[in-house]
Amino acid sequence: MTVVATVGTTHPLAFAGLAFAVLALAHEGVRPVCVVAGVSAQDALHVRARVAIDPAVIGAQFDALRDAPVDAFHVGALLSADAVLAVVAALADFPGVPVVVDPVLAATGGDALGDDATRLALRDALFPLATLVTPNLAEAGALLGRTIGDVEAMRAAANELVGCGAQAVLVKGGHLIGDAIDVLADGRRTRDFVSPRIDADVRGTGDLLATSIAASLARGANVFEAIEHARRRVHEALACGVPFAGTRVTSFGYG
């Protein structure tokens, strides 16, 4: 049995967050386990409330995973610097296990999920433990303090974020005009992943990409293979979105 642990914040409607990650991982055919690091109240437009889980409780949940042979971690939205540091401390007890970090800093509607201290903790403490970090344009810009608006800026950002300690960084260019392009840097080379754009807006595609990568790494794929697989899954999700609770979502898990 292949086991992937997803760490992050709840979303009541499962557009994203832990419930979505569990659905996505199960759809990948791996066994999902989870650590609740935050709780949010979100609808299609706004974050109504959010709270980070106590660091000791985060650590205790990781301790409970010791009976499960975790093959990879997916880390999503974390709501405080203390929560980030609790995850960092816990991951140190799982050496050699791949870690995919999706540094979610805001909800789709733009409401912030973490403050500046959270952002700095992600970059300076969590990224050095990451096999792969998967920021979108806005997240990469926030982490580096500048706007990322074209492919050349994406390449520069990916390389600079690798310098923060991650083994590799994939900057997602989903909001650029033209073909869908993501840029990977691993400290040795930079690689572009390009595919035709599907004109569709489906929630949760960033979470889907990161969880699919984690599942592939857990099964023994390398980073390049995992990204190619995950991008195919996102492409399928965009083509097959369904209406749900005032937005469009991936079709799996919804009938």
N, C-alpha and C positions, 0 to 999 in steps of 0.2 A: 504493500500500500504506500502510495506517495502522499506525503502530508505537507501542506503549506499553512503556515500561521499568518493570519492577517491581523495587523495592529492598527488601531485608529479610533475613529469617532462614529457614533451612531447617527443615522439619518432616518427619521420616522417613515418616510415614503420610499426608502431604498433606491432613490435616484443615484446615490453614491454612498460612500461610507461603508461601514462594516457589513450591513445586511446585503448590500450590492456585491461587495467583495466575496462574501460567502456564496451567493448565487453564481457569480462568475467562476469561482474556483470549482464549485461542484459541476458546473457545465463543462469545465475542462477535464473532468474525470479524476480529480485529485480530492483527497480528504481535507476539508477546511477545518481549522481550529482558529480560535480568535482570542485577542486580548483587547478589552475595552479600555481605551485610554482617555476617552472623552464622550460626553453625551451632548447632542444638539437637538434643538427643535427647529426644523426647517420645513418650509413648503417650497413651491415651485419658484418663488421669487425672493424670499428673505430668510435670514437666520433670526428666529424669534428669541432664542436663548441658547446659551452654550456654557458648559462647565467642564473643566479638566478633572479627571479622576485623581484621587490622592496618589502620590508616587508610591507609597507603601503598598497600596492595593494593586497598582500596575505591576510592581515587582512580584507580588504574591501570585498574580495570574501567570506570569512567566514561570515561576516555580512550579505551578500546576502543570505546565506543558512538559515537564521532564519525563513523564510517562509516555509521551507521544514522540516518536522519532521524527522530529521536524526536519524536512528536507530543504526548505526555503522559507524566508520571511518576506512578507509584503507590508510596508509601513506607509499608511496614508496620513490623513489629517491629524495633527497633534495640536492641542489648544493652549499649551503653556510651555514656558521654558523648563519648568520643573518636570512636566510630563515627558518632554524630550529627553531630559537627563536621566529619568527613570528608565526609559526605553534603552538608552545608551548603556547604562549600567547592566541591564538585564541581558542585552545582546552579547555582552562580553563573555557570558557563560555558554555561548553557542559558537565556538570558534570553527571557522571553515564552512559554516552554513551560509549560502548566498542570501543577500539582503537587497531587496529592491525598495528604494525610497521614492515615493511620490510626494513631493513637498507641497501639499495643498495649503495655500495661504489664505484663500478666500472662496466663498461659495460662488456658484455660477452667476448669481445676481450681483455680485460685487461686494457683499458684506464680508468683513474680515473674520477669519477664524482664529488667527493668532496675532500677537502684537510683535513689536520689533525685537523684544528679547527672545521670543519663540523663533523668529526667523534667524537670528544670530546663533541660537543653540542648534538649530537644524544644520546650518552651514558649517559651524565650527566643531560641533561635537558628534553629530550623527553621520554627516557625509563621510568622514574618514572610515566608518564601518561599512559603507555601502559598496556592494558589487556594482550597482547601477543606480543613478538618480535620474528621474524623469520629469523635469520641470517643463511647463508650457512657457510661452513667450513672456507672459506677465510675471510668472514666478521667477523665471531666470532674471528678468529685469529687476524685480524686487530684491533678489538675493545679491545682485551686483550693483544696485543703485543707479541703473541707467535703463533707457528704453532699448528693447531688442526688436528691430523693425524690419529686418531683411535677412537673407540667408547668410551673407557675410558676417553680420552681427551675431547670428545663431552659432556659426562656427567659432567665432572668437569667444562667445559666452560659454560654449561647451568646454573649450580648452581651459578657460579661466576657472570654471567650476571644478574641473578635474584637479586643478591646482589646490583646491580646498581639501583634497584627500580622498575623494571617491575614486574607485578603480575606473569607472567610466560614467559618462553623462550623456543622456539623450535629450536634446532640446527639441520640443515638439512645436512644429510650425503650423498647427491646424488652422490658425486664424489669419494666415497670410493669403493673399490672392494668388490664384493659379493652382498648379499641381500641389497635392499634399506632400509636404517634405518635412522630415525629421532629420536631425543632425547628431551623429554620435562622435564623441571624442574619448579616447582611452589613454592618452599620454604618449601614444606612439604614432597614431594617425587619426585623421578625421574622415568620416564616411557619411555620405548623404543617402537617405532612404526616400525614394520618390515613387509616387503612385498617382493615378488620375484622381481628381477630387470628385467626391459624391456631394451633390448639392442637397444636403440634409442636415438638420440640427437634432442630434440625439444626446440626451443627458448621460453622463457616466462614461464617456469614451476614454477619458484619461485614466479613470480607475480600471476600466476594462483592459487597457493597454498594460498597465503596471501589473495587475494580477495575472494576466496571461503570460507575461514575461517571467514572473516568479514561478508559475506552474511549469513552464518549459525548463527553467534552470533547475528546478527540483527534480525533473526527469532526466537531467544530465546534458541538456543542450548547452551550447556555448552562447555567449551574449548575442552574437550576430544572428544565429538561428532563432533564438528566443524572440528577438525583435521582429524578424520577418514573420514568424508565426503570429505574434500579437497584432501586428499591423493588418494581417489578413482578417483576424477576428474583428478588429475595429471596422474594417471595410465592410464586412458582412453585417455588422450591427447597424452601421449607417444606412445600409440598403434595406434593412428589415425592421426599422423602428416602428413602434406601435404607440398610440395615444394612451396616456395614463396620468390621471391627477393633474391635468392642466398643462402637460408637456409631452414630449416624446421620449420613450425609453427603449432600451434593448428588449427584444422579444422574449428572450429566455426567462423562465420563471414567471411569466405573466399569462400563461394559458397557451 
